[in-house]
Every structure is written in C-alpha cells, then in structure tokens.
Amino acid sequence: MTSDAAVIVQLPRGSAVAGYLSTGPPPSVAAGRVVLEHVAPGADGRLGPLEAGEVVLSVLSPEGLTRDQQQVRDVIRWAATGAEPLVITVEAAEELREDELAVVLDAATRAHRSVILRVMAGA
C-alpha cells in the first residue's frame, strides 16, 4: 500500500462508537483515509465472527493501539503476504480518536495487504 492507504473500520451499527464517529468524525475519517463500515451486530450487540481476514492483533480498547504502537507496526509490517486483509480487533470502544486511528494508518502504509480495524462492541 502507499502513503494514502485507507483503513477500514468495522463497527457495530447503532453502537456508541458509531454515534461518536458520525457526530464528529476525526480528520482521517473526514478525509476518507479511514472508511467506516457499519455492520449489523448480533443480539448481544457484538459483531459476529469474521467472514474473511487474518487477525494479527487484539486489544481490549482503542487506548491499547496508542500504548502498543510499536507492536501494531510490527504485526502489520511482518505479516506474510496473502490475499486476505490483516485485522486488528478492539474488544470494546465508546469512541475512537484520531491518535488511535493514526497508529493504524501509519502501520497500514507499510502493509502489503488491506488493513481492517474491527471494533467488536460499543462500550
């Protein structure tokens, strides 16, 4: 991917994080570098299993992305080539800030595959 790489953020439709991102989208979302994909959650409000992709990292909250920036970069950079997107899962989020998205965007510029940030549930 190039420096204008986009990251796809999958999030539960109707969740707190979806509302947060729609009412005041961070600059990377407004600029189209981060694309939001609203996915229908299950009855428990969580996203179901992945249909495609390789999970390379899971964090409990978006703060884990900024706390473990080097790990985010490393798992993306050193992932083997393949056709499926690389997936970072976030167990729960109430909001997703620009600094957290920037970590994933930065790592995605080094990726040889698409990158998905999957928020499993609203907090």
Backbone as a printed PyTorch tensor [residue, N CA C, xyz], in Angstrom:
tensor([[[  0.8450,  -1.1810,   0.0000],
         [  0.0000,   0.0000,   0.0000],
         [  0.8870,   1.2400,   0.0000]],

        [[  0.3170,   2.3190,  -0.3560],
         [  1.0680,   3.5630,  -0.4090],
         [  0.7100,   4.4460,   0.7630]],

        [[  1.3140,   5.6300,   0.8120],
         [  1.0950,   6.5200,   1.9470],
         [ -0.3390,   7.0290,   2.0330]],

        [[ -1.1260,   6.8910,   0.9530],
         [ -2.5220,   7.3140,   1.0220],
         [ -3.4280,   6.1230,   1.3350]],

        [[ -2.8720,   5.1180,   1.9810],
         [ -3.5990,   3.8980,   2.3070],
         [ -4.8160,   4.2060,   3.1640]],

        [[ -5.8620,   3.4710,   2.9240],
         [ -7.0650,   3.6010,   3.7350],
         [ -7.1560,   2.4200,   4.6820]],

        [[ -7.7380,   2.6510,   5.8230],
         [ -8.0270,   1.6100,   6.7930],
         [ -9.5370,   1.5020,   6.8600]],

        [[-10.0300,   0.2880,   6.8700],
         [-11.4630,   0.0600,   7.0250],
         [-11.7310,  -0.1920,   8.5020]],

        [[-12.6570,   0.5660,   9.0650],
         [-13.0620,   0.3590,  10.4520],
         [-14.4450,  -0.2690,  10.4260]],

        [[-14.5390,  -1.4960,  10.9140],
         [-15.8240,  -2.1750,  11.0300],
         [-16.3170,  -1.9700,  12.4480]],

        [[-17.5780,  -1.5300,  12.5810],
         [-18.1240,  -1.2640,  13.8990],
         [-19.5930,  -1.6300,  13.9390]],

        [[-20.0980,  -1.9690,  15.1180],
         [-21.4980,  -2.3500,  15.2310],
         [-22.4210,  -1.1730,  14.9240]],

        [[-23.3280,  -1.3960,  14.0000],
         [-24.3290,  -0.3740,  13.6580],
         [-25.1290,  -0.0280,  14.9080]],

        [[-25.3170,   1.2790,  15.1510],
         [-26.1010,   1.7360,  16.2890],
         [-25.3560,   1.7710,  17.6160]],

        [[-24.0750,   1.4580,  17.6230],
         [-23.2960,   1.4460,  18.8680],
         [-22.8530,   2.8610,  19.2450]],

        [[-22.3680,   2.9960,  20.4660],
         [-21.8690,   4.2860,  20.9380],
         [-20.7180,   4.7760,  20.0740]],

        [[-19.8210,   3.8890,  19.6790],
         [-18.6810,   4.2990,  18.8560],
         [-19.1450,   4.7410,  17.4690]],

        [[-20.1740,   4.1040,  16.9330],
         [-20.7160,   4.5290,  15.6370],
         [-21.3010,   5.9330,  15.7400]],

        [[-22.0120,   6.2000,  16.8230],
         [-22.5590,   7.5350,  17.0480],
         [-21.4790,   8.5780,  17.2180]],

        [[-20.4420,   8.2280,  17.9680],
         [-19.3200,   9.1400,  18.1790],
         [-18.6660,   9.5160,  16.8460]],

        [[-18.4220,   8.5370,  16.0080],
         [-17.7440,   8.7970,  14.7330],
         [-18.6270,   9.5440,  13.7380]],

        [[-19.9420,   9.4040,  13.8470],
         [-20.8160,  10.1010,  12.9130],
         [-21.0930,  11.5410,  13.3280]],

        [[-21.0680,  11.8320,  14.6350],
         [-21.3680,  13.1990,  15.0740],
         [-20.1790,  14.1430,  14.9480]],

        [[-18.9910,  13.6260,  15.0870],
         [-17.7980,  14.4640,  14.9680],
         [-16.6490,  13.6470,  14.4180]],

        [[-16.6960,  13.3190,  13.1410],
         [-15.6660,  12.4290,  12.6030],
         [-14.2590,  13.0050,  12.7280]],

        [[-13.3080,  12.1710,  13.1540],
         [-11.9100,  12.6060,  13.1990],
         [-11.4250,  12.9810,  11.7950]],

        [[-10.3580,  13.7600,  11.6950],
         [ -9.8670,  14.2080,  10.3850],
         [ -9.5980,  13.0800,   9.3910]],

        [[ -9.0690,  11.9590,   9.8390],
         [ -8.7750,  10.8690,   8.9050],
         [-10.0480,  10.2610,   8.3280]],

        [[-11.1360,  10.2610,   9.0880],
         [-12.4240,   9.7840,   8.5840],
         [-12.9890,  10.8080,   7.6000]],

        [[-12.9600,  12.0820,   7.9890],
         [-13.4710,  13.1430,   7.1170],
         [-12.7130,  13.2010,   5.7950]],

        [[-11.4070,  12.9060,   5.8240],
         [-10.5850,  12.9570,   4.6200],
         [-10.7020,  11.6950,   3.7680]],

        [[-11.3590,  10.6660,   4.2780],
         [-11.5300,   9.4380,   3.5140],
         [-10.3870,   8.4460,   3.6350]],

        [[ -9.4270,   8.7230,   4.5030],
         [ -8.3270,   7.7650,   4.7070],
         [ -8.7750,   6.6010,   5.5870]],

        [[ -9.7830,   6.8430,   6.3970],
         [-10.4150,   5.7920,   7.1910],
         [-11.8550,   5.6850,   6.7100]],

        [[-12.2160,   4.4750,   6.3220],
         [-13.5560,   4.2130,   5.8030],
         [-14.3200,   3.4370,   6.8660]],

        [[-15.5200,   3.9050,   7.1760],
         [-16.3360,   3.2440,   8.1870],
         [-17.2730,   2.2430,   7.5300]],

        [[-17.3340,   1.0610,   8.1010],
         [-18.2590,   0.0290,   7.6340],
         [-19.1280,  -0.3630,   8.8240]],

        [[-20.3930,   0.0310,   8.7730],
         [-21.3350,  -0.2700,   9.8480],
         [-21.8930,  -1.6720,   9.6020]],

        [[-21.6650,  -2.5610,  10.5630],
         [-22.0420,  -3.9610,  10.4350],
         [-23.1560,  -4.2650,  11.4320]],

        [[-24.1370,  -5.0260,  10.9910],
         [-25.2280,  -5.4020,  11.8940],
         [-24.6820,  -6.2960,  13.0040]],

        [[-24.8930,  -5.9020,  14.2600],
         [-24.4110,  -6.7330,  15.3730],
         [-25.3780,  -7.8740,  15.6620]],

        [[-24.9140,  -8.8030,  16.4520],
         [-25.7780,  -9.8760,  16.9190],
         [-26.7180,  -9.3620,  18.0010]],

        [[-27.5370, -10.2430,  18.5280],
         [-28.4970,  -9.8670,  19.5650],
         [-27.8210,  -9.3110,  20.8050]],

        [[-26.5710,  -9.7100,  21.0300],
         [-25.8290,  -9.2260,  22.1900],
         [-25.1210,  -7.8970,  21.9350]],

        [[-25.2910,  -7.3220,  20.7290],
         [-24.6750,  -6.0400,  20.4010],
         [-23.2470,  -6.1500,  19.9010]],

        [[-22.7280,  -7.3590,  19.8000],
         [-21.3500,  -7.5910,  19.3530],
         [-21.3340,  -8.0470,  17.9010]],

        [[-20.2130,  -7.7730,  17.2490],
         [-20.0270,  -8.2830,  15.9000],
         [-19.7820,  -9.7840,  15.9640]],

        [[-20.2320, -10.4670,  14.9570],
         [-20.0310, -11.9040,  14.8790],
         [-18.6380, -12.2360,  14.3760]],

        [[-18.4150, -13.5050,  14.0940],
         [-17.1060, -13.9410,  13.6010],
         [-16.7660, -13.2880,  12.2600]],

        [[-15.4900, -13.1780,  12.0190],
         [-15.0050, -12.6200,  10.7510],
         [-15.4120, -13.5060,   9.5890]],

        [[-15.7790, -12.8740,   8.4800],
         [-16.0520, -13.6270,   7.2630],
         [-14.7570, -13.8530,   6.4890]],

        [[-13.8570, -12.9120,   6.5720],
         [-12.5600, -13.0300,   5.8850],
         [-11.5510, -12.1740,   6.6370]],

        [[-10.3020, -12.5440,   6.5310],
         [ -9.2470, -11.7640,   7.1440],
         [ -8.4230, -12.5860,   8.1180]],

        [[ -7.2490, -12.0680,   8.4170],
         [ -6.3270, -12.7070,   9.3490],
         [ -6.1170, -11.7880,  10.5380]],

        [[ -6.5800, -12.2190,  11.7060],
         [ -6.4040, -11.4170,  12.9100],
         [ -4.9300, -11.4710,  13.3090]],

        [[ -4.3050, -10.2960,  13.3710],
         [ -2.8900, -10.2220,  13.7240],
         [ -2.6650,  -9.6060,  15.1010]],

        [[ -3.7020,  -8.9580,  15.6550],
         [ -3.5680,  -8.3270,  16.9640],
         [ -4.9600,  -8.0780,  17.5320]],

        [[ -5.1000,  -8.2620,  18.8350],
         [ -6.3340,  -7.9230,  19.5470],
         [ -5.9730,  -7.0620,  20.7380]],

        [[ -6.7530,  -6.0080,  20.9470],
         [ -6.5810,  -5.1360,  22.1070],
         [ -7.9310,  -4.9980,  22.7960]],

        [[ -7.9030,  -4.7020,  24.0800],
         [ -9.1500,  -4.5710,  24.8240],
         [ -9.9010,  -3.2910,  24.4900]],

        [[ -9.1540,  -2.2010,  24.2740],
         [ -9.7640,  -0.9050,  23.9930],
         [ -8.8720,  -0.1450,  23.0150]],

        [[ -9.3760,   0.9220,  22.4100],
         [ -8.5620,   1.6940,  21.4720],
         [ -7.2880,   2.2620,  22.0900]],

        [[ -7.2990,   2.5010,  23.3940],
         [ -6.1050,   3.0150,  24.0630],
         [ -4.9210,   2.0610,  23.8980]],

        [[ -5.2100,   0.7770,  23.7320],
         [ -4.1580,  -0.2080,  23.5130],
         [ -3.3950,   0.0330,  22.2220]],

        [[ -4.0390,   0.6570,  21.2570],
         [ -3.3650,   0.9680,  19.9920],
         [ -2.2640,   1.9970,  20.1980]],

        [[ -2.5350,   3.0280,  20.9890],
         [ -1.5220,   4.0510,  21.2330],
         [ -0.4850,   3.5780,  22.2450]],

        [[ -0.9050,   2.7690,  23.1860],
         [  0.0140,   2.2460,  24.2000],
         [  1.0250,   1.2760,  23.5750]],

        [[  0.5820,   0.4780,  22.5950],
         [  1.4300,  -0.5370,  21.9780],
         [  1.6980,  -0.2170,  20.5050]],

        [[  2.0480,   1.0330,  20.2200],
         [  2.2500,   1.4660,  18.8340],
         [  3.2600,   0.6120,  18.0820]],

        [[  4.3680,   0.2960,  18.7250],
         [  5.3950,  -0.4850,  18.0360],
         [  4.8890,  -1.8810,  17.6980]],

        [[  4.1190,  -2.4640,  18.5780],
         [  3.5670,  -3.7910,  18.3020],
         [  2.5970,  -3.7360,  17.1220]],

        [[  1.7800,  -2.6950,  17.0550],
         [  0.8630,  -2.5250,  15.9220],
         [  1.6610,  -2.4520,  14.6210]],

        [[  2.7000,  -1.6340,  14.6150],
         [  3.5340,  -1.5130,  13.4100],
         [  4.1880,  -2.8400,  13.0500]],

        [[  4.7180,  -3.5230,  14.0420],
         [  5.4400,  -4.7710,  13.7920],
         [  4.5390,  -5.8620,  13.2200]],

        [[  3.3550,  -6.0690,  13.7970],
         [  2.4960,  -7.1490,  13.3070],
         [  2.0150,  -6.8820,  11.8830]],

        [[  1.8300,  -5.6160,  11.5440],
         [  1.4320,  -5.2690,  10.1760],
         [  2.6250,  -5.4210,   9.2370]],

        [[  3.7560,  -4.8880,   9.6330],
         [  4.9360,  -4.9220,   8.7660],
         [  5.3980,  -6.3440,   8.4800]],

        [[  5.3670,  -7.2140,   9.4800],
         [  5.9370,  -8.5480,   9.3300],
         [  4.9210,  -9.6140,   8.9540]],

        [[  3.6950,  -9.2180,   8.6890],
         [  2.6970, -10.2070,   8.2600],
         [  3.0800, -10.7540,   6.8880]],

        [[  2.8740, -12.0370,   6.7290],
         [  3.1820, -12.6740,   5.4450],
         [  2.2630, -12.1180,   4.3630]],

        [[  2.7080, -12.2040,   3.1520],
         [  1.8570, -11.7700,   2.0530],
         [  0.6920, -12.7420,   1.9210]],

        [[ -0.3840, -12.2620,   1.4060],
         [ -1.5790, -13.0800,   1.2240],
         [ -2.6940, -12.2330,   0.6680]],

        [[ -3.7990, -12.8670,   0.3750],
         [ -4.9180, -12.1590,  -0.2280],
         [ -5.8770, -11.5660,   0.8020]],

        [[ -5.9850, -12.1970,   1.9610],
         [ -6.9360, -11.7230,   2.9580],
         [ -6.4100, -10.4820,   3.6620]],

        [[ -7.3170,  -9.6000,   4.0880],
         [ -6.8710,  -8.4150,   4.8330],
         [ -6.3340,  -8.7780,   6.2060]],

        [[ -5.4780,  -7.9100,   6.7200],
         [ -4.9890,  -8.0240,   8.0950],
         [ -6.0150,  -7.3610,   9.0020]],

        [[ -6.2870,  -7.9670,  10.1350],
         [ -7.3370,  -7.4760,  11.0230],
         [ -6.7710,  -7.2380,  12.4160]],

        [[ -7.0600,  -6.0600,  12.9490],
         [ -6.7920,  -5.7390,  14.3470],
         [ -8.1550,  -5.6160,  15.0070]],

        [[ -8.3720,  -6.3750,  16.0690],
         [ -9.6630,  -6.2930,  16.7500],
         [ -9.5300,  -5.4650,  18.0260]],

        [[-10.5670,  -4.7080,  18.2920],
         [-10.7200,  -3.9470,  19.5270],
         [-11.9580,  -4.5250,  20.2020]],

        [[-11.8040,  -5.0330,  21.4120],
         [-12.9210,  -5.7060,  22.0780],
         [-14.1170,  -4.7860,  22.3160]],

        [[-13.8800,  -3.5490,  22.7580],
         [-14.9780,  -2.6240,  23.0090],
         [-14.4710,  -1.1950,  22.9370]],

        [[-15.3320,  -0.2950,  22.4510],
         [-14.9690,   1.1200,  22.3670],
         [-16.2120,   1.9880,  22.4760]],

        [[-16.0520,   3.0970,  23.1520],
         [-17.1010,   4.1130,  23.2150],
         [-16.8070,   5.2000,  22.1920]],

        [[-15.5060,   5.4340,  21.9720],
         [-15.0670,   6.4100,  20.9810],
         [-13.7760,   5.9030,  20.3500]],

        [[-13.4400,   6.4810,  19.2190],
         [-12.2210,   6.1390,  18.5060],
         [-11.6120,   7.4540,  18.0530]],

        [[-10.5070,   7.8530,  18.6830],
         [ -9.9140,   9.1730,  18.4580],
         [ -8.8830,   9.1430,  17.3260]],

        [[ -8.5480,  10.3170,  16.8610],
         [ -7.6020,  10.4550,  15.7540],
         [ -6.2400,   9.8580,  16.0870]],

        [[ -5.7540,  10.0460,  17.3120],
         [ -4.4330,   9.4940,  17.6440],
         [ -4.4330,   7.9670,  17.5890]],

        [[ -5.5490,   7.3580,  17.9320],
         [ -5.6550,   5.8950,  17.8680],
         [ -5.7290,   5.4230,  16.4150]],

        [[ -6.5060,   6.1280,  15.6140],
         [ -6.5870,   5.7980,  14.1870],
         [ -5.2510,   6.0220,  13.4870]],

        [[ -4.5180,   7.0540,  13.9020],
         [ -3.2400,   7.3880,  13.2600],
         [ -2.2290,   6.2600,  13.3990]],

        [[ -2.2580,   5.5510,  14.5180],
         [ -1.3370,   4.4280,  14.7180],
         [ -1.5910,   3.3560,  13.6650]],

        [[ -2.8540,   3.0350,  13.4300],
         [ -3.2060,   2.0010,  12.4590],
         [ -2.9480,   2.5000,  11.0380]],

        [[ -3.2560,   3.7500,  10.7700],
         [ -2.9690,   4.3200,   9.4440],
         [ -1.4780,   4.2860,   9.1340]],

        [[ -0.6730,   4.6440,  10.1120],
         [  0.7760,   4.6210,   9.9220],
         [  1.2500,   3.2100,   9.5970]],

        [[  0.7610,   2.2350,  10.3450],
         [  1.1450,   0.8430,  10.0990],
         [  0.6520,   0.3820,   8.7270]],

        [[ -0.5340,   0.8160,   8.3330],
         [ -1.1080,   0.3940,   7.0470],
         [ -0.2780,   0.8680,   5.8640]],

        [[  0.4400,   1.9720,   6.0290],
         [  1.2720,   2.4560,   4.9130],
         [  2.4070,   1.4880,   4.6090]],

        [[  2.7330,   0.6110,   5.5560],
         [  3.7950,  -0.3760,   5.3680],
         [  3.2590,  -1.7600,   5.0030]],

        [[  1.9500,  -1.8880,   4.9320],
         [  1.3320,  -3.1970,   4.7140],
         [  1.3470,  -3.5810,   3.2400]],

        [[  1.3960,  -4.8740,   3.0350],
         [  1.2900,  -5.4240,   1.6860],
         [ -0.1220,  -5.9460,   1.4510]],

        [[ -0.9720,  -5.7350,   2.4390],
         [ -2.3550,  -6.1960,   2.3850],
         [ -3.2610,  -5.1150,   2.9480]],

        [[ -4.5410,  -5.2350,   2.6960],
         [ -5.5160,  -4.3150,   3.2750],
         [ -5.5370,  -4.4790,   4.7910]],

        [[ -5.9330,  -3.4170,   5.5010],
         [ -5.9830,  -3.4440,   6.9590],
         [ -7.3900,  -3.0750,   7.4190]],

        [[ -7.9220,  -3.9090,   8.3120],
         [ -9.2340,  -3.6760,   8.9070],
         [ -9.0490,  -3.5110,  10.4080]],

        [[ -9.6570,  -2.4780,  10.9630],
         [ -9.7410,  -2.2950,  12.4160],
         [-11.1720,  -2.6480,  12.7740]],

        [[-11.3510,  -3.7150,  13.5310],
         [-12.6970,  -4.2530,  13.8110],
         [-13.0370,  -4.0180,  15.2770]],

        [[-13.9990,  -3.1430,  15.5290],
         [-14.4750,  -2.8550,  16.8810],
         [-15.6190,  -3.8350,  17.1700]],

        [[-15.3600,  -4.7430,  18.0800],
         [-16.3090,  -5.8400,  18.3030],
         [-17.6010,  -5.4030,  18.9940]],

        [[-17.5280,  -4.3670,  19.8570],
         [-18.7190,  -3.9270,  20.5870],
         [-18.5400,  -2.4860,  21.0420]],

        [[-19.6610,  -1.8050,  21.2300],
         [-19.6250,  -0.4890,  21.8430],
         [-19.4160,  -0.6530,  23.3370]],

        [[-18.8230,   0.3440,  23.9640],
         [-18.5890,   0.2500,  25.4200],
         [-19.7490,   0.8460,  26.1740]]])
